Amino acid sequence: MKHRTLPFGYEIQNGIIQINKAETQTVIWIFTEYLNGSNLKEIAESLTSQKIEYMPDKYDWNKNRIKRIIEDRRYAGDGKYPKIISQRMFEQANAVKEEKRTTKSYMVDASNKPLVYAVRCSYCGKTMIHNTNRKAKYAEQWVCGTENCGAKIYMTIEQIEQAVTKLMNEIIRSPILAEQQADEQEMITEISIMESEINRMLEQMYTDMIMMKPNWQMA
């Protein structure tokens, strides 16, 4: 499977990152349409129907791909990347995105459904259940499915997506972090098991003492 090594809109010529003229027009169109009121899904569907290539022979645009383009500040000129849009256009588009984020409906769709079922409790490792309630202080919450745990997280799906993306980028930059995370998680799991066993033993000792109490009274 082929993957892009550069953001959409750029190409390498003579070892230098330069603007791809055809793709640049699409990038500008995406930002313009978004500022004119089109949402991510509508823009993606329009590009797909027009058979605009994201990669050679690839036309499968989706809202996450559009979202990444709008959030990528390299299009406004960042280091070795030539400017495609103005800084003002970039800031305006992301201001609109942030405003939509704070007023959006809290829904699970096909793009984020796998993530919803992948969230695990940091205490016991079991699956977290996603709940929504627009009338509550926190419209989205995650509750541990383990009866005796009951841990809760107050985060939106988007916030979790951002946290996962940030962590993945950190691991890509420093692969050793993945090993450290695995070691820490294993330690946490072992501690949790030990705590459960200690609590079970204490409860058993207390029960035994209660059962022995009549004998003490008889003595």
Backbone as a chain_set.jsonl record, in Angstrom:
{"seq": "MKHRTLPFGYEIQNGIIQINKAETQTVIWIFTEYLNGSNLKEIAESLTSQKIEYMPDKYDWNKNRIKRIIEDRRYAGDGKYPKIISQRMFEQANAVKEEKRTTKSYMVDASNKPLVYAVRCSYCGKTMIHNTNRKAKYAEQWVCGTENCGAKIYMTIEQIEQAVTKLMNEIIRSPILAEQQADEQEMITEISIMESEINRMLEQMYTDMIMMKPNWQMA", "coords": {"N": [[0.839, -1.193, 0.0], [0.553, 2.188, -0.879], [1.825, 5.195, 0.552], [1.581, 8.657, 1.357], [4.433, 10.697, 1.488], [4.75, 13.316, 1.853], [2.85, 16.257, 2.767], [-0.398, 16.68, 1.279], [-0.385, 18.586, -1.67], [2.219, 19.236, -1.931], [5.435, 18.491, -3.4], [8.538, 16.875, -4.263], [11.249, 18.268, -5.89], [14.277, 18.046, -7.463], [15.413, 17.46, -5.0], [14.28, 19.324, -3.324], [11.569, 20.59, -1.431], [8.656, 21.5, -3.007], [5.83, 23.383, -4.315], [3.011, 21.6, -5.49], [1.345, 22.287, -8.266], [-1.239, 21.51, -9.253], [-2.401, 20.151, -7.078], [-2.258, 22.16, -5.21], [-4.276, 23.95, -5.929], [-6.477, 22.497, -5.15], [-6.124, 22.397, -2.369], [-6.42, 25.125, -1.694], [-9.057, 25.424, -2.513], [-10.372, 23.73, -0.71], [-9.983, 25.043, 1.793], [-11.294, 27.446, 1.186], [-13.945, 26.611, 0.63], [-14.606, 25.582, 3.124], [-14.543, 27.846, 4.746], [-16.647, 29.107, 3.579], [-18.799, 27.829, 4.571], [-19.267, 25.09, 4.08], [-19.25, 21.749, 5.364], [-16.94, 19.271, 6.74], [-17.56, 16.691, 5.787], [-19.147, 17.228, 3.533], [-17.313, 18.534, 1.86], [-15.459, 16.483, 1.459], [-17.042, 14.563, 0.148], [-17.639, 15.966, -2.172], [-15.115, 16.24, -3.406], [-14.536, 13.56, -3.832], [-16.587, 12.811, -5.591], [-15.891, 14.372, -7.756], [-13.701, 13.053, -8.528], [-11.114, 13.776, -7.692], [-7.76, 13.264, -7.257], [-6.221, 11.974, -4.376], [-4.004, 10.507, -3.981], [-2.11, 8.811, -6.53], [-4.541, 7.325, -8.488], [-6.246, 7.182, -6.32], [-9.166, 8.125, -4.819], [-10.594, 8.345, -2.56], [-11.707, 10.363, -0.574], [-12.236, 11.549, 2.759], [-13.839, 12.849, 5.745], [-11.99, 13.051, 7.826], [-9.575, 13.227, 6.532], [-9.828, 15.684, 5.27], [-10.027, 17.271, 7.525], [-7.454, 17.007, 8.641], [-5.962, 18.372, 6.746], [-6.95, 21.0, 6.997], [-6.078, 21.553, 9.562], [-3.344, 21.558, 9.337], [-0.661, 23.503, 9.72], [1.45, 23.901, 8.056], [0.666, 24.595, 5.531], [0.404, 27.29, 5.585], [2.899, 28.178, 5.36], [5.692, 27.003, 6.667], [8.691, 26.662, 7.897], [10.53, 24.587, 5.898], [8.493, 24.276, 4.103], [6.787, 25.67, 1.422], [4.557, 28.511, 1.245], [1.077, 28.051, 0.82], [-1.472, 28.927, 1.445], [-2.704, 31.926, 3.044], [-1.642, 33.107, 6.297], [-3.721, 34.247, 7.669], [-6.01, 33.094, 6.471], [-5.645, 30.444, 7.273], [-5.848, 30.684, 10.079], [-8.469, 31.667, 10.321], [-9.993, 29.528, 9.284], [-9.445, 27.528, 11.153], [-10.454, 28.682, 13.403], [-13.155, 28.646, 12.827], [-13.494, 25.885, 12.771], [-12.999, 25.238, 15.461], [-15.11, 26.546, 16.678], [-17.26, 25.106, 15.631], [-16.691, 22.682, 16.793], [-17.244, 23.064, 19.494], [-19.943, 23.324, 19.48], [-20.991, 21.135, 18.315], [-22.925, 18.107, 17.698], [-22.96, 15.284, 19.852], [-21.923, 12.448, 18.726], [-21.501, 9.044, 17.708], [-19.861, 7.82, 14.939], [-19.1, 6.095, 11.812], [-16.411, 6.638, 11.402], [-15.207, 7.065, 13.874], [-16.026, 5.005, 15.467], [-14.503, 2.544, 15.858], [-12.536, 3.476, 17.661], [-14.035, 4.135, 19.897], [-14.703, 1.673, 21.001], [-12.244, 0.828, 21.737], [-11.179, 2.023, 23.932], [-9.672, 1.679, 27.077], [-9.798, 0.958, 30.603], [-7.657, 2.595, 32.854], [-7.149, 1.601, 35.311], [-8.092, -1.066, 35.746], [-7.955, -2.215, 33.262], [-10.108, -3.031, 31.725], [-12.799, -2.708, 29.259], [-13.938, 0.589, 28.512], [-17.087, 2.168, 28.765], [-18.893, 4.217, 26.582], [-20.818, 7.06, 27.16], [-23.435, 9.431, 26.525], [-24.859, 12.593, 27.312], [-26.509, 15.321, 26.851], [-27.617, 17.153, 28.591], [-26.202, 17.011, 30.891], [-23.418, 18.138, 32.97], [-20.983, 17.357, 31.871], [-21.067, 16.44, 28.689], [-20.195, 14.13, 27.432], [-19.03, 11.03, 28.627], [-16.944, 8.396, 29.946], [-17.298, 5.248, 31.256], [-16.066, 2.728, 33.358], [-16.519, -0.682, 32.574], [-16.338, -2.638, 34.464], [-17.818, -3.947, 37.322], [-16.931, -3.582, 40.005], [-15.13, -1.534, 39.773], [-15.697, 1.101, 38.443], [-14.506, 3.421, 37.439], [-14.265, 6.696, 35.929], [-14.119, 8.806, 33.032], [-14.008, 12.065, 31.843], [-14.205, 13.087, 28.909], [-14.359, 14.155, 25.476], [-15.009, 12.38, 22.393], [-13.484, 13.462, 20.376], [-11.428, 14.729, 21.803], [-10.102, 12.52, 22.852], [-9.261, 11.329, 20.474], [-7.431, 13.271, 19.645], [-5.575, 13.085, 21.724], [-4.638, 10.477, 21.364], [-3.525, 10.69, 18.811], [-1.474, 12.534, 19.324], [0.103, 11.034, 21.107], [0.86, 8.908, 19.426], [2.397, 10.264, 17.539], [4.5, 11.062, 19.162], [5.601, 8.593, 19.81], [6.428, 7.764, 17.293], [8.458, 9.584, 16.844], [10.136, 8.913, 18.96], [10.714, 5.819, 19.353], [11.372, 4.239, 21.571], [9.7, 4.975, 23.602], [7.407, 3.468, 23.361], [8.123, 0.984, 24.387], [8.581, 1.704, 27.029], [6.024, 2.545, 27.8], [4.66, 0.123, 27.631], [5.949, -1.367, 29.623], [5.264, 0.149, 31.895], [2.475, -0.123, 31.9], [2.22, -2.863, 32.297], [3.266, -3.048, 34.865], [1.395, -1.538, 36.292], [-0.872, -3.15, 35.963], [-0.063, -5.466, 37.334], [0.208, -4.452, 39.943], [-2.447, -3.757, 40.438], [-3.634, -6.287, 40.468], [-2.346, -7.398, 42.68], [-3.279, -5.683, 44.706], [-5.995, -6.322, 44.678], [-5.892, -8.975, 45.504], [-4.813, -8.694, 48.094], [-6.875, -7.223, 49.329], [-8.881, -9.144, 49.173], [-7.834, -11.114, 50.864], [-7.762, -9.731, 53.304], [-10.482, -9.299, 53.717], [-11.295, -11.936, 54.014], [-9.912, -12.642, 56.344], [-11.165, -10.955, 58.173], [-13.759, -11.96, 58.079], [-13.309, -14.544, 59.131], [-12.547, -13.848, 61.71], [-14.898, -12.796, 62.735], [-16.498, -15.035, 62.7], [-15.24, -16.511, 64.642], [-15.761, -15.184, 66.971], [-17.894, -15.9, 68.837], [-16.713, -18.047, 70.188], [-14.703, -16.744, 71.593], [-16.239, -15.302, 73.383], [-17.393, -17.322, 74.883], [-15.16, -18.308, 76.212]], "CA": [[0.0, 0.0, 0.0], [1.335, 3.408, -0.971], [1.522, 6.248, 1.515], [2.195, 9.933, 1.03], [5.543, 11.079, 2.362], [4.626, 14.769, 2.013], [1.453, 16.69, 2.829], [-1.059, 16.928, 0.001], [-0.103, 19.932, -2.154], [3.668, 19.41, -2.068], [6.213, 17.467, -4.075], [9.985, 17.11, -4.213], [11.931, 18.446, -7.174], [15.709, 18.288, -7.257], [15.722, 17.368, -3.583], [13.683, 20.454, -2.593], [10.111, 20.543, -1.336], [8.023, 22.576, -3.755], [4.376, 23.307, -4.45], [2.41, 20.881, -6.614], [0.373, 23.277, -8.732], [-2.592, 20.95, -9.347], [-2.89, 19.881, -5.732], [-2.383, 23.436, -4.513], [-5.606, 24.49, -6.22], [-7.431, 21.746, -4.322], [-5.937, 22.847, -0.986], [-7.047, 26.448, -1.591], [-10.499, 25.205, -2.649], [-10.836, 23.139, 0.551], [-10.056, 26.102, 2.804], [-12.314, 28.404, 0.763], [-15.259, 26.004, 0.834], [-14.847, 25.449, 4.563], [-14.866, 29.19, 5.237], [-17.94, 29.5, 3.005], [-19.874, 27.143, 5.279], [-19.346, 23.647, 3.837], [-18.635, 20.976, 6.435], [-15.886, 18.356, 6.316], [-18.137, 15.597, 5.016], [-19.583, 17.747, 2.236], [-16.11, 18.781, 1.051], [-14.905, 15.172, 1.095], [-17.93, 13.952, -0.842], [-17.501, 16.716, -3.411], [-13.828, 15.873, -4.022], [-14.648, 12.175, -4.286], [-17.454, 12.782, -6.778], [-15.142, 14.993, -8.858], [-12.555, 12.165, -8.775], [-9.852, 14.465, -7.43], [-6.844, 12.285, -6.686], [-5.435, 12.266, -3.185], [-2.791, 9.825, -4.416], [-2.398, 8.226, -7.848], [-5.658, 6.379, -8.551], [-6.937, 7.152, -5.041], [-10.132, 9.219, -4.783], [-11.428, 8.099, -1.38], [-11.626, 11.446, 0.402], [-13.147, 11.45, 3.891], [-13.805, 14.074, 6.548], [-10.765, 13.102, 8.624], [-8.504, 13.692, 5.645], [-10.047, 17.13, 5.109], [-9.728, 17.868, 8.832], [-5.996, 17.072, 8.789], [-5.472, 19.442, 5.867], [-7.311, 22.288, 7.596], [-5.303, 21.746, 10.79], [-1.905, 21.527, 9.045], [-0.195, 24.873, 9.568], [2.495, 23.985, 7.029], [0.111, 25.228, 4.331], [0.569, 28.74, 5.739], [4.334, 28.45, 5.29], [6.287, 26.556, 7.927], [10.034, 26.132, 7.668], [10.912, 24.211, 4.538], [7.306, 24.138, 3.265], [6.342, 26.947, 0.844], [3.2, 28.931, 1.611], [0.005, 27.82, -0.142], [-2.538, 29.841, 1.85], [-2.237, 32.961, 3.973], [-1.775, 32.814, 7.717], [-5.06, 34.691, 8.06], [-6.972, 32.077, 6.048], [-5.44, 29.281, 8.138], [-6.4, 30.996, 11.407], [-9.922, 31.782, 10.209], [-10.544, 28.183, 9.097], [-9.352, 26.78, 12.411], [-11.381, 29.312, 14.345], [-14.463, 28.093, 12.469], [-13.488, 24.483, 13.198], [-13.109, 25.212, 16.915], [-16.479, 26.949, 17.015], [-18.118, 23.968, 15.322], [-16.397, 21.612, 17.744], [-17.887, 23.341, 20.785], [-21.393, 23.299, 19.335], [-21.376, 19.957, 17.531], [-23.661, 17.065, 18.394], [-22.061, 14.248, 20.338], [-22.389, 11.24, 18.073], [-20.53, 8.057, 17.259], [-20.09, 7.475, 13.539], [-18.239, 5.026, 11.308], [-15.001, 7.013, 11.441], [-14.629, 6.997, 15.221], [-16.591, 3.87, 16.192], [-13.465, 1.621, 16.364], [-11.862, 4.074, 18.812], [-14.95, 4.091, 21.037], [-14.636, 0.343, 21.605], [-10.849, 0.498, 22.051], [-10.762, 2.706, 25.157], [-9.551, 0.77, 28.213], [-9.65, 1.556, 31.919], [-6.261, 2.633, 33.282], [-7.041, 0.943, 36.61], [-8.26, -2.523, 35.671], [-7.698, -2.689, 31.907], [-11.326, -3.449, 31.048], [-13.352, -1.76, 28.289], [-14.712, 1.729, 29.005], [-18.353, 2.351, 28.049], [-19.102, 5.624, 26.219], [-22.18, 7.555, 27.382], [-23.656, 10.843, 26.199], [-26.009, 13.238, 27.945], [-26.332, 16.748, 26.568], [-28.094, 17.964, 29.705], [-25.258, 16.892, 32.007], [-22.299, 19.084, 32.949], [-20.078, 16.8, 30.869], [-21.963, 15.778, 27.741], [-19.66, 12.808, 27.127], [-18.236, 10.421, 29.69], [-16.578, 6.994, 29.762], [-17.426, 4.553, 32.539], [-15.488, 1.384, 33.32], [-17.541, -1.715, 32.551], [-16.174, -3.546, 35.589], [-18.762, -3.564, 38.386], [-16.245, -3.155, 41.219], [-14.153, -0.466, 39.478], [-16.48, 2.333, 38.37], [-13.709, 4.587, 37.039], [-14.909, 7.544, 34.929], [-13.305, 9.787, 32.315], [-14.852, 13.088, 31.235], [-13.547, 13.562, 27.694], [-15.106, 13.918, 24.253], [-14.342, 11.47, 21.454], [-12.473, 14.233, 19.656], [-10.284, 14.936, 22.696], [-9.377, 11.255, 22.916], [-8.589, 11.192, 19.18], [-6.283, 14.166, 19.656], [-4.59, 12.538, 22.658], [-4.045, 9.289, 20.727], [-2.675, 11.176, 17.721], [-0.277, 13.127, 19.937], [0.93, 9.944, 21.635], [1.424, 8.175, 18.296], [3.461, 11.091, 16.965], [5.63, 11.009, 20.086], [6.209, 7.27, 19.674], [7.113, 7.748, 15.999], [9.708, 10.326, 17.014], [10.983, 8.206, 19.934], [10.13, 4.474, 19.483], [11.633, 3.645, 22.891], [8.571, 5.302, 24.476], [6.441, 2.374, 23.29], [8.57, -0.033, 25.332], [8.37, 2.235, 28.37], [4.586, 2.524, 28.063], [4.278, -1.269, 27.849], [6.462, -1.759, 30.943], [4.475, 0.833, 32.917], [1.139, -0.711, 31.926], [2.356, -4.182, 32.909], [3.457, -2.831, 36.291], [0.104, -1.097, 36.837], [-1.743, -4.323, 36.005], [0.407, -6.334, 38.418], [-0.135, -3.799, 41.207], [-3.89, -3.869, 40.594], [-3.917, -7.678, 40.846], [-1.876, -7.57, 44.051], [-4.196, -4.966, 45.593], [-7.235, -7.095, 44.749], [-5.623, -10.16, 46.312], [-4.666, -8.248, 49.483], [-8.212, -6.899, 49.814], [-9.613, -10.4, 49.349], [-7.298, -11.776, 52.049], [-8.207, -8.978, 54.48], [-11.899, -9.581, 53.912], [-11.405, -13.294, 54.521], [-9.457, -12.619, 57.729], [-12.212, -10.303, 58.964], [-14.858, -12.928, 58.165], [-12.888, -15.606, 60.047], [-12.572, -13.313, 63.073], [-16.303, -12.673, 63.126], [-17.006, -16.378, 62.961], [-14.595, -17.017, 65.849], [-16.136, -14.331, 68.117], [-18.657, -16.62, 69.873], [-15.788, -18.854, 70.981], [-14.035, -15.83, 72.539], [-17.183, -14.944, 74.408], [-17.577, -18.49, 75.725], [-13.979, -18.419, 77.058]], "C": [[0.885, 1.259, 0.0], [0.885, 4.42, 0.076], [2.209, 7.536, 1.065], [3.315, 10.198, 2.009], [5.552, 12.581, 2.604], [3.15, 15.135, 2.131], [0.902, 16.914, 1.426], [-0.809, 18.374, -0.41], [1.376, 20.192, -2.374], [4.294, 18.234, -2.813], [7.69, 17.822, -3.966], [10.531, 17.189, -5.63], [13.372, 18.829, -6.906], [16.074, 18.331, -5.769], [15.128, 18.478, -2.733], [12.166, 20.318, -2.591], [9.519, 21.759, -2.032], [6.523, 22.35, -3.837], [3.999, 22.494, -5.687], [1.234, 21.724, -7.093], [-1.057, 22.741, -8.764], [-3.182, 20.725, -7.957], [-3.079, 21.155, -4.922], [-3.762, 24.051, -4.719], [-6.672, 23.799, -5.371], [-7.338, 22.183, -2.869], [-6.635, 24.189, -0.782], [-8.565, 26.315, -1.636], [-11.071, 24.656, -1.348], [-11.004, 24.211, 1.623], [-11.169, 27.101, 2.472], [-13.716, 27.876, 1.015], [-15.611, 25.909, 2.319], [-15.23, 26.798, 5.161], [-16.206, 29.678, 4.704], [-19.106, 28.717, 3.608], [-20.009, 25.656, 5.035], [-18.7, 22.9, 4.996], [-17.639, 19.965, 5.862], [-16.418, 17.246, 5.407], [-18.544, 16.051, 3.623], [-18.391, 17.987, 1.311], [-15.522, 17.464, 0.57], [-15.734, 14.515, -0.001], [-17.809, 14.647, -2.199], [-16.208, 16.335, -4.142], [-13.872, 14.453, -4.565], [-15.474, 12.088, -5.557], [-16.769, 13.398, -7.998], [-13.931, 14.155, -9.282], [-11.228, 12.931, -8.716], [-8.929, 13.483, -6.711], [-6.18, 12.803, -5.408], [-4.04, 11.663, -3.357], [-3.102, 9.247, -5.788], [-3.454, 7.135, -7.762], [-6.385, 6.222, -7.215], [-7.852, 8.379, -4.937], [-10.992, 9.175, -3.517], [-11.232, 9.166, -0.306], [-12.617, 11.18, 1.533], [-12.96, 12.677, 4.786], [-12.557, 14.175, 7.413], [-9.583, 13.605, 7.798], [-8.617, 15.205, 5.435], [-9.667, 17.856, 6.397], [-8.222, 18.025, 9.023], [-5.404, 18.186, 7.928], [-5.749, 20.804, 6.491], [-6.463, 22.583, 8.832], [-3.796, 21.857, 10.544], [-1.389, 22.938, 8.752], [0.935, 25.01, 8.545], [1.992, 24.646, 5.753], [0.231, 26.755, 4.399], [2.041, 29.138, 5.687], [4.988, 28.125, 6.609], [7.639, 25.922, 7.63], [10.314, 25.859, 6.208], [9.717, 24.076, 3.595], [6.854, 25.498, 2.74], [4.889, 27.235, 1.209], [2.225, 28.645, 0.468], [-1.18, 28.736, 0.155], [-1.949, 30.874, 2.809], [-2.414, 32.502, 5.422], [-3.179, 33.177, 8.202], [-6.112, 33.652, 7.687], [-6.868, 30.842, 6.934], [-6.09, 29.519, 9.503], [-7.922, 31.083, 11.368], [-10.569, 30.402, 10.098], [-10.525, 27.398, 10.405], [-10.204, 27.391, 13.507], [-12.799, 28.788, 14.101], [-14.563, 26.651, 12.954], [-13.67, 24.376, 14.712], [-14.525, 25.581, 17.359], [-17.454, 25.808, 16.749], [-17.914, 22.853, 16.325], [-17.148, 21.81, 19.056], [-19.408, 23.3, 20.702], [-21.886, 22.055, 18.614], [-22.233, 19.004, 18.368], [-22.679, 15.966, 18.758], [-22.541, 12.905, 19.806], [-21.211, 10.334, 17.731], [-20.853, 7.733, 15.814], [-19.053, 6.444, 13.098], [-16.761, 5.348, 11.446], [-14.385, 6.881, 12.83], [-15.138, 5.813, 16.04], [-15.523, 2.889, 16.689], [-12.756, 2.157, 17.604], [-12.727, 3.965, 20.061], [-14.829, 2.757, 21.767], [-13.212, -0.056, 21.995], [-10.362, 1.131, 23.352], [-10.782, 1.73, 26.333], [-9.342, 1.544, 29.516], [-8.187, 1.494, 32.354], [-6.05, 1.929, 34.609], [-7.104, -0.576, 36.498], [-8.077, -3.095, 34.276], [-8.92, -3.131, 31.135], [-11.855, -2.342, 30.123], [-14.15, -0.656, 28.971], [-15.954, 1.898, 28.126], [-18.605, 3.833, 27.827], [-20.571, 6.002, 26.387], [-22.273, 9.027, 26.989], [-24.916, 11.343, 26.881], [-25.832, 14.741, 27.803], [-26.753, 17.648, 27.733], [-27.135, 17.94, 30.891], [-24.143, 17.923, 31.87], [-21.274, 18.656, 31.915], [-20.925, 15.958, 29.911], [-21.485, 14.385, 27.348], [-18.855, 12.294, 28.317], [-18.0, 8.948, 29.369], [-16.587, 6.344, 31.131], [-16.874, 3.144, 32.391], [-16.602, 0.355, 33.415], [-17.424, -2.715, 33.681], [-17.003, -3.071, 36.774], [-18.055, -2.993, 39.608], [-15.227, -2.041, 41.002], [-14.859, 0.896, 39.446], [-15.705, 3.58, 37.998], [-14.433, 5.368, 35.936], [-13.896, 8.5, 34.301], [-14.26, 10.777, 31.661], [-14.104, 13.712, 30.063], [-14.458, 13.295, 26.498], [-14.328, 12.946, 23.376], [-13.219, 12.203, 20.742], [-11.233, 14.46, 20.516], [-9.442, 13.663, 22.814], [-8.632, 11.008, 21.604], [-7.323, 12.045, 19.143], [-5.178, 13.634, 20.561], [-3.878, 11.334, 22.058], [-3.097, 9.701, 19.608], [-1.371, 11.758, 18.251], [0.668, 12.05, 20.441], [1.603, 9.166, 20.505], [2.564, 8.953, 17.648], [4.703, 11.071, 17.848], [6.366, 9.673, 19.966], [6.968, 7.153, 18.357], [8.456, 8.462, 16.109], [10.675, 9.589, 17.946], [10.387, 6.825, 20.182], [10.33, 3.838, 20.853], [10.493, 3.922, 23.865], [7.541, 4.182, 24.494], [6.807, 1.275, 24.276], [8.33, 0.429, 26.768], [6.904, 2.192, 28.746], [4.133, 1.108, 28.377], [4.721, -1.739, 29.228], [5.622, -1.142, 32.058], [3.085, 0.219, 33.035], [1.167, -2.082, 32.587], [2.499, -4.059, 34.425], [2.143, -2.433, 36.956], [-0.849, -2.278, 36.977], [-1.364, -5.25, 37.154], [0.043, -5.759, 39.783], [-1.629, -3.938, 41.484], [-4.277, -5.273, 41.053], [-3.521, -7.924, 42.297], [-2.821, -6.891, 45.047], [-5.499, -5.748, 45.771], [-7.054, -8.32, 45.64], [-5.488, -9.805, 47.797], [-6.033, -7.931, 50.086], [-9.029, -8.158, 50.072], [-9.165, -11.111, 50.623], [-7.745, -11.074, 53.328], [-9.675, -9.239, 54.779], [-12.104, -10.977, 54.496], [-10.989, -13.373, 55.99], [-10.528, -12.015, 58.636], [-13.398, -11.252, 59.164], [-14.535, -14.036, 59.157], [-12.955, -15.133, 61.498], [-13.999, -13.2, 63.586], [-16.87, -14.044, 63.502], [-16.437, -16.95, 64.249], [-15.067, -16.275, 67.108], [-16.941, -15.067, 69.189], [-17.742, -17.467, 70.751], [-15.062, -17.999, 72.006], [-14.973, -15.527, 73.714], [-17.41, -16.099, 75.39], [-16.393, -18.642, 76.663], [-14.072, -17.371, 78.148]], "O": [[1.833, 1.369, 0.777], [-0.291, 4.484, 0.434], [3.285, 7.503, 0.466], [3.178, 9.958, 3.208], [6.283, 13.066, 3.467], [2.29, 14.399, 1.646], [1.632, 17.287, 0.508], [-0.993, 19.289, 0.393], [1.759, 21.223, -2.927], [3.745, 17.132, -2.845], [8.04, 18.948, -3.613], [10.307, 16.302, -6.454], [13.653, 19.807, -6.215], [16.917, 19.118, -5.338], [15.433, 18.574, -1.545], [11.556, 19.979, -3.605], [9.835, 22.899, -1.695], [6.012, 21.288, -3.482], [4.567, 22.661, -6.767], [0.235, 21.853, -6.387], [-1.987, 23.433, -8.35], [-4.334, 21.074, -7.701], [-3.949, 21.226, -4.054], [-4.345, 24.608, -3.789], [-7.637, 24.423, -4.932], [-8.362, 22.328, -2.202], [-7.361, 24.368, 0.196], [-9.279, 26.996, -0.9], [-12.148, 25.075, -0.926], [-12.042, 24.281, 2.282], [-11.897, 27.546, 3.359], [-14.573, 28.585, 1.542], [-16.755, 26.126, 2.717], [-16.139, 26.879, 5.987], [-16.832, 30.556, 5.298], [-20.258, 28.908, 3.217], [-20.796, 25.001, 5.719], [-17.707, 23.366, 5.555], [-17.515, 19.826, 4.645], [-15.806, 16.908, 4.393], [-18.312, 15.343, 2.642], [-18.452, 17.681, 0.12], [-15.131, 17.341, -0.59], [-15.188, 13.975, -0.963], [-17.868, 13.999, -3.245], [-16.215, 16.131, -5.356], [-13.318, 14.169, -5.627], [-15.11, 11.376, -6.493], [-17.032, 12.999, -9.133], [-13.233, 14.48, -10.243], [-10.35, 12.762, -9.562], [-9.291, 12.936, -5.669], [-5.652, 13.914, -5.367], [-3.038, 12.239, -2.933], [-4.27, 9.199, -6.173], [-3.284, 6.145, -7.051], [-7.073, 5.222, -7.005], [-7.386, 9.518, -4.962], [-11.995, 9.881, -3.417], [-10.657, 8.896, 0.748], [-13.705, 10.651, 1.302], [-12.021, 13.45, 4.595], [-12.107, 15.283, 7.708], [-8.709, 14.312, 8.301], [-7.61, 15.913, 5.425], [-9.059, 18.925, 6.359], [-7.762, 19.058, 9.51], [-4.458, 18.86, 8.337], [-4.872, 21.668, 6.509], [-6.165, 23.743, 9.114], [-3.051, 22.215, 11.455], [-1.642, 23.496, 7.684], [1.33, 26.127, 8.208], [2.778, 25.192, 4.98], [0.165, 27.428, 3.37], [2.389, 30.292, 5.937], [4.86, 28.882, 7.571], [7.716, 24.784, 7.168], [10.335, 26.771, 5.381], [9.898, 23.792, 2.411], [6.566, 26.394, 3.533], [4.1, 26.322, 1.45], [2.501, 28.952, -0.692], [-1.816, 29.258, -0.761], [-0.839, 30.711, 3.316], [-3.227, 31.627, 5.721], [-3.749, 32.487, 9.048], [-7.004, 33.355, 8.482], [-7.884, 30.256, 7.306], [-6.798, 28.654, 10.018], [-8.591, 30.619, 12.291], [-11.582, 30.138, 10.746], [-11.479, 26.689, 10.724], [-10.628, 26.698, 14.432], [-13.545, 28.522, 15.044], [-15.594, 26.24, 13.485], [-14.414, 23.519, 15.19], [-15.064, 24.997, 18.299], [-18.364, 25.566, 17.541], [-18.863, 22.15, 16.673], [-17.63, 20.85, 19.657], [-20.088, 23.247, 21.727], [-23.078, 21.935, 18.331], [-22.257, 19.092, 19.596], [-21.69, 15.745, 18.06], [-23.454, 12.297, 20.364], [-20.091, 10.79, 17.5], [-21.995, 7.406, 15.493], [-18.239, 5.98, 13.896], [-15.941, 4.442, 11.593], [-13.189, 6.618, 12.961], [-14.725, 5.634, 17.186], [-15.611, 2.433, 17.829], [-12.411, 1.388, 18.501], [-12.216, 3.729, 21.156], [-14.85, 2.71, 22.997], [-12.994, -1.148, 22.52], [-9.269, 0.822, 23.825], [-11.776, 1.04, 26.561], [-8.783, 2.64, 29.521], [-7.55, 0.448, 32.232], [-4.911, 1.68, 35.004], [-6.282, -1.287, 37.076], [-8.045, -4.313, 34.105], [-8.793, -3.568, 29.991], [-11.416, -1.194, 30.195], [-14.935, -0.914, 29.884], [-15.881, 1.786, 26.903], [-18.54, 4.623, 28.769], [-21.457, 5.353, 25.831], [-21.301, 9.773, 27.11], [-25.905, 10.621, 27.011], [-25.082, 15.357, 28.56], [-26.287, 18.782, 27.84], [-27.249, 18.766, 31.797], [-23.944, 18.505, 30.804], [-20.754, 19.484, 31.168], [-21.432, 14.899, 30.281], [-22.299, 13.543, 26.968], [-18.093, 13.04, 28.933], [-18.758, 8.334, 28.619], [-15.951, 6.839, 32.061], [-17.174, 2.449, 31.421], [-17.517, 0.49, 34.227], [-18.305, -3.557, 33.854], [-16.896, -1.915, 37.183], [-18.529, -2.017, 40.191], [-14.534, -1.643, 41.938], [-14.64, 1.736, 40.319], [-16.188, 4.691, 38.215], [-15.128, 4.779, 35.108], [-12.948, 8.941, 34.951], [-15.216, 10.374, 30.998], [-13.449, 14.744, 30.213], [-15.232, 12.337, 26.498], [-13.137, 12.718, 23.59], [-12.14, 11.651, 20.528], [-10.11, 14.392, 20.015], [-8.214, 13.728, 22.868], [-7.498, 10.53, 21.617], [-6.277, 11.6, 18.671], [-3.996, 13.714, 20.225], [-2.667, 11.179, 22.216], [-2.009, 9.143, 19.465], [-0.298, 11.51, 17.7], [1.879, 12.129, 20.235], [2.775, 8.806, 20.608], [3.576, 8.372, 17.255], [5.827, 11.066, 17.345], [7.596, 9.625, 20.014], [8.024, 6.522, 18.3], [9.458, 8.018, 15.55], [11.889, 9.634, 17.746], [9.622, 6.659, 21.132], [9.54, 2.984, 21.256], [10.326, 3.196, 24.845], [6.876, 3.96, 25.506], [5.935, 0.698, 24.926], [7.924, -0.361, 27.62], [6.561, 1.846, 29.877], [3.319, 0.9, 29.277], [3.973, -2.425, 29.925], [5.302, -1.807, 33.043], [2.569, 0.057, 34.141], [0.262, -2.432, 33.343], [1.935, -4.853, 35.179], [1.81, -2.919, 38.037], [-1.551, -2.401, 37.981], [-2.233, -5.759, 37.862], [-0.381, -6.491, 40.677], [-2.036, -4.204, 42.615], [-5.138, -5.435, 41.918], [-4.25, -8.568, 43.052], [-3.127, -7.45, 46.101], [-6.038, -5.826, 46.874], [-7.935, -8.666, 46.427], [-5.989, -10.529, 48.657], [-6.321, -8.32, 51.218], [-9.772, -8.242, 51.05], [-9.986, -11.643, 51.37], [-8.069, -11.727, 54.32], [-10.07, -9.382, 55.936], [-12.963, -11.186, 55.353], [-11.618, -14.072, 56.785], [-10.767, -12.51, 59.737], [-13.965, -11.342, 60.253], [-15.397, -14.43, 59.943], [-13.353, -15.877, 62.395], [-14.266, -13.482, 64.754], [-17.61, -14.191, 64.475], [-17.076, -17.787, 64.887], [-14.781, -16.727, 68.217], [-16.676, -14.861, 70.373], [-17.986, -17.585, 71.952], [-14.823, -18.431, 73.133], [-14.558, -15.499, 74.873], [-17.598, -15.874, 76.586], [-16.576, -19.062, 77.806], [-13.179, -17.273, 78.989]]}, "num_chains": 1, "name": "protein.A"}
